[in-house]
Amino acid sequence: MTDNIQHKEAALVKSQSTAAISLLGPLTRKLLRGMHLEIDTMVLNIERPRVPTKLVPGPDLHGGPHTVLKIERIKSNETWIIDTTGCQYGFRDVLVPFVNYFIDNKCRVLDGPRLYDACETKDLDYLSTLHVFNSTKAQRQDMRLERLTRHHFAVFVYMSVHDNFLVGTDNEYKRKIDRFVNGLKTHMIESIRKAGYDFEDSEDD
């Protein structure tokens, strides 16, 4: 309902920070393997969003939890925040110095830091234990399909991302990214289609 790309991005990732952190767990650790880093998750309250977004219909989530990664370089004074879904608040930068992020966005810590050990379905594993998310057949179907597509994504990461992914010139890196994006699109389209067929068959049974 808008031509503004920033508003589209904000709407697409609204309330998806925990899901994104779970989904990207294996990929993040694979990309950063071998680097002298300490990686933790933190749950924050963002009190100074640049773009106000809300779910319609849905609850007012202003002041709600927002999950980010805290990255600390061992044996140095560098600490960073990786915010993969910050565009829902109008934040354009994914990698921001820790202090700057907290001051600019007026953050308050709700939980953490905790060791970043999430797998691609960690949030789903928790939500599946809550009756409110599993009380109807449609909810259970959505949960199962979501789990299947995330497993497909994890398989692609395992097969396609290697230790040298971040190594090379800018042009080499761009070619790797282009191959990754194109390959991922093809993989997910095929996998989602197959998962949908399998899902329908199992429901008929």
N, C-alpha and C positions, 0 to 999 in steps of 0.2 A: 504493500500500500504506500510505498515511498520510493523515490528514486535516489535518495541519499544513501550512499554506500555505507557510511558510518552508522546510520540508523539501522540499516539492514543487518550489519554485523552485530550490533548491540542486541537486536531482537533475537537473532539466531542463537546466541550464547547466554541469554538471560537465565540465571540460576543453574548454569551448567559447569560451574567451576570444579565441584567435587568429581563430577563425571569425567571431565577433561583430565584432571590430575590422575584419576584411576586409569583411564584409557591410555594415557601417554607414559605410564610408569615404565614398562619394559623398554620402550623406545628411548626415553630420556636416559635411563641407566646404561643402555647400550651405546648411545652416542657419547656419553661422558665417561665411559669406562677407561681406566688407566690414568685419568686426571686426578690430581690431589685435591679432591673436593669433599666437603661434607654437605649432603643434600637432605633437607628436612621439609616437611609440610607445615604450614601455619594457617590457621583459620582466623580471619580478620573481619572487623567491622569497618566499612568504608564510609566515612562521614562527609566526604567532600567529592561526590561524583560530578563529572563534567557533563554527563548526559543522563537525565533521569529516565529510567525505564520501569515498566511494571507489566505484570501479566493481566490480560483482560480476556475472560473473567479469571479471577484468582486473587490471592491475598496480597496485601501490600507488603513487599519484602524489603522495604527501605530499612537499612540498619541490620539486615540479615547477614548470615555468615558467607564469607568469600574465601575460598581456598587458594593459596599461592605456594610457590616453592621458595625456600630460603637456601641460597647457595653460598657456601663459605669456602674460600680458598685456604687450605691448610698451610701453615707457616707464612701467612701474610695477613694483612689487615683488610683484605677485600671481602665484602659481603654484599650479595646481590639478591634481588627479588626477581623471579620469573613468574609473570602473570599471564597465563595463556588465554584467559577470558576477560581481560581487563577492558576490552572494547565495549562491554555492556555498560561500563561506566564512562565511556568516552576516552579511555586511556589508550594511546596509540602505541606506546613502547612496551614490548614484552619483557625486555631485560633492563632493569633499573637499579641503580645503587640503593642499597637497603635504607640508608638514612633519608635519602631524597624521596623514596617512595612513601615512607611513613609521614614525612613532613608535608609533602605536596598533597597527599590524599587524606590527611588527618585520620590515620588508622588507629584502631584499638585492637589488641590481641584478644581473641576469644578462646583460642586453644593452640597448644604447641609452644615451641617447635617439637615435632616428632619425626622419627626416622622415616624417610620416604621409601617404603617397601611395597607400595600398592601394585597390584596386578591389574589387568585390564577390566576386571569385573568386581573389584573390591566394594565399590559403592552398591552395586546390584546385590552382592552377597548380603550386605546389611539390610537393604530395603526389602529383600525377599523374606526377612524375618518379621516384618511389620505388617499386621493385618490390613491396615488402611491402604497399602499398596498392592494387596493380593486378594481383595474381597470379591472381585468380580472376574468373570471369565475373560473379558476384554483386557483387564489389567494383567492377568496371568499370561495371556497370549502376547501382549506387548513386551512383557518382561522376558519371555523366552526368546522372542525374535531379536530383542536388543542384545541379549547374551550371545546368541549365535553370530550376529554381525560383528560384535566385539572380538569374538574368538577368531573370526576370519581376518580382522585387522591385525591381530597379534601374530597370526601365521605369516602374513605378508612382511611384517617387521622382522620376524625371525629369519625369513628367507632372503630378505633384500637389503638389510642394513648391516654393514660390516664395520670392523674396527677402523678402517681407513676412510669412512664416509666423510669425515670432516677434514681430511688431509688432501692437500693439493692447491692449485692456483684458483683464483676466482672463477675463471672460465671452466675449469674442471669441476668445481663445486656446483656451478650453475647447471652443468650437464647432468650431474648426479641428481640434483634436486628435480630437474625436469623429468628424468627417467623415473624417479621415485613417485612423483605426482601422477604421471600418466599411467604408470604401472598400478598404482594404488586405485585409481579410478576404475580401470578395467577389472582388477581383482574384486573390488567391492561390488561393482554392478553384477558381475557373474555370480559372486558368492551370495549376494542378497537375493537374487532371483532364485537360485537353487534353494536357499534357506526358506524362502517363501513357499516353494513347491513342497518341500519336505514338511513344512509346518502345516500346510493344508492337508496333506496326506495323513499326518499324525492326528489331526483334529477329527478327520472323517472316521478314523479307526476308533 
